[in-house]
């Protein structure tokens, strides 16, 4: 490969999208949130919809998503992002509306809002960051915490008889008639980042086309909550998270 090939736009993977501003991110080193923020900014920019996109920010680690991606945002109460997105999209059907939520926000306090918005087939996109733990508030067990996984509230591991089974909320959403696209991706390698970006772009296009609810789950790491280095967290995710939450499309119509 010569120097001119390296300079081709398709080979430039580290360039910062225009919509991702210069504010210093508050995320821990190795966190998946920053990567997904970059993908969201790239997709919006490439689709040319920065002036017609409205993001619904969550409660949790990504509570300050609006500080980093320069589009219109609305801050929702804990778990209520799909309900807020429903109102925004119905009042502004020409807008691209998406929520950005973690597993605690989407699959715990927001379970009802998520399921019912998807069951109604609201024309929104949902980006779901699943790191199987409450990262912001001290590393407690989340609905998606794996069986046997240690957290600050399950120091001896999650027990099914005491804590129930890990909630595979994405599989549940895929069964609903209102969802048109449900996929599970990750961002731990260049190849998976590329797939995740394509999934986000497809979800956004579905929203604009009025096809129903699209859900993009990103199986992620929380090296701080997991008490691991970023590199070790990626390895642990592949070895432990992927068997429980396998990447790939669950629904695509």
N, C-alpha and C positions, 0 to 999 in steps of 0.2 A: 504494500500500500504506500503510495507516495504522499507527499505533503498536501497536494491539492485534494486528494480523496479524503484525507482526514478533515479538511475544512468544510466538506459538504454539510449542509444543514442537518441531514438525516444522521450524520455521525456525531453531531454535537449533543451530548447527553447531559452536560452540566450547566448549560446556559440557564440563567434565571429568567422565568417568564415575566413579562412587563407587569402583570397584575399582582405578582408576589412582591410586596413592598420591602423596604429595607429595615423594618422593625425587627429587633432581635427577638427570636422565638424563645418562649419560656420552657420549652420541652426539654426533657432530660436527654443527654447524648445517647444516640442509638434508638430513640423513639420513632415509631412509624408515622406519627402524626405529621411531622414536617414533610416527609416524602409525599404523603397523600395530599397535603395542602398544595404542594408544587404541581402535582398531577391535575388537581382541580383547576388551578390557575391556568395551566397549559391548555386544558380542554376548552375552557371558556374562551380563552384568547383565540385558539385555533378555529373555534366555531363562530367567532365574531359576535358573541352574545353578551359581552360584558355590560352593556347598557340595558339589557332585558333579563338579567339573571338576578334572582333573589335567593340568598342562602339563609337558612334558619339555623342559628348557632345553638349549641347544647349547653347543658350543665355538666361539668366534669373537666378532664384534662384539656379538652379542646374548647373550653368556654370562651377563650379569647380568639377564636378563629377569625372573627371580624377584624382583628388587629393586623392580619397578615395578608389577606386576599382582598384586593381593592374592588369590591362589588358592593351592592346593597345587601345589608344583613338585617335580620331581626333576631333579637335574643329571646328565646323561649324559656318558660319555666321548666323545671326538671321533668323530663319525659314527655313534654307537651309539644315537641317540635312537629310531629305529623299533624296534630290538630291545627297548629298555627299555619303550617304549610297548606293545609286544606283550605283555610279561609283565604290565604293569599292567592292561591291558584284559582279558586272559584271567582274571586273578585277581579283577577288579572289573568284571564285564560291565555293571553298571548305571551306571558312571562315564563321563563324557565325557572322552576322552583325546586329546590332540593334541601334536604335536611342533612346534617352532619352529626352523628351520634355515636357514643360509646356503648358498651354492653350494659353498663348500669343505667344509663339514660334511656336506651331503647328497649332493653329486655327485662328491666326490673320495674322501676316506677312508671315507665312509659309503655309497658306491654299492651295495655288496652288501646291507647292511642295508635300505636303502630299497627296492631292487628286490624282494628276497625277501619283505619284509613286505607290499608291495603285491601281489605275485603270490599270496600266501596269502590276500589279501583281509581282512587284519586290520581290525577295525572301529575305525579310528583316523582322525584328520584330520592332515594334514601341511601346515604353512604353510612355504613355501619362498621365501626372499628371494634373488633373483638380481640381483646388481649386477656380475657378470662380473669380479670381482677379489677378491683376499684383502685386505680392508680393514684388518683388525686387525693383521696381522703385517708390513706394509710394502708393500702394493700389488703382490704377486706375481701372476703369471698363474694364473687359476683354470680349471677345466674348461670354464666357460661364456664365458671371454674370447673376444671376437670375432676373426675373422681380420684381421690387420693392426693390431690394437689394441695400443698400447704399455703396458707395465707395467714394474715394476722388474726383472723377470726376462726380459722381452721388449722391451728398449729400442728395437729397430728394428721392432717389431710382431710379432704372432703369425704364424708361418709354418706352413702346413699340412704341408710336407715335413719340418719339424723337430718341430713341436709337436702335429701332428694337428689335426683339426677341432674346432670348438666342440661340446661335448656337449649335445645337446638332450634332457636327461634327462626333461623333462615329456612330450615326445612318446613316449618309450620307455615311461613309466609308463602312458600312455593306452592302449597296446596290450595291457596285461596284463589277463587276465580278472578279477582280483581288485579292480580299481579300478572304482568306480561313478561318480565325479565327478572330472574333471580340468579345471582351468581356469587361465587366465593373465590376471592383472589388473595394475593399477598404482595409484599413489596420488598422482599429480602434479598433479591438478586436483580441484575439488570433485565433478565428475561421476564421475571414476574412483574417487575415495574411496568414493562411494556404492555403486558396482558391486562394489568389493573387499569392502566390508562385507557385502553380500548374499551374495557367494560364501563368505565365512567362515561366515556363519550357516547356509548350506545344507550346508557340509561338516560342521559340528558336528551339525546335525540328522541327517545321514546316519549319523554315528557312533552316535548314540543309537538310531537305528532299525535298526542292525545290517546296513546295506546293503553294507558293504565299505569299502575304503580311499578316502578323498577327498584330493585334492592341490590346494592353492591356491598357485600360483606368483605372486609379486609381482615384476614387473620393476621394479628399483629403481635408485637412483643412489648413487654413492659419490664425492661431489665432492672429498673429500680425496684419495682414491686416484687419481681421474681428473685431479686438479690443475685443478679448475674451480670457479667460483662455483656456489652452489646453482641459480641461475636458468639458467646456461649448462649445467649438468649435466642439468637437465630437458630442455632443448632437444636436447642431444646424445643423450640416451636415446631421445627420440622419433624422431630422424633416423637413429640407428644401431642401437639395441637392438631397437626395434619391428619393423624389417624381418626381423631374425633370430629374434626371439621375439615373434610377433604376439599381441596380446591377444585374449582370447575363450575360449569353452568348447572344449575338445578332446574331452571325453567327458561325457555327462550321461544316465545311465540310471536 
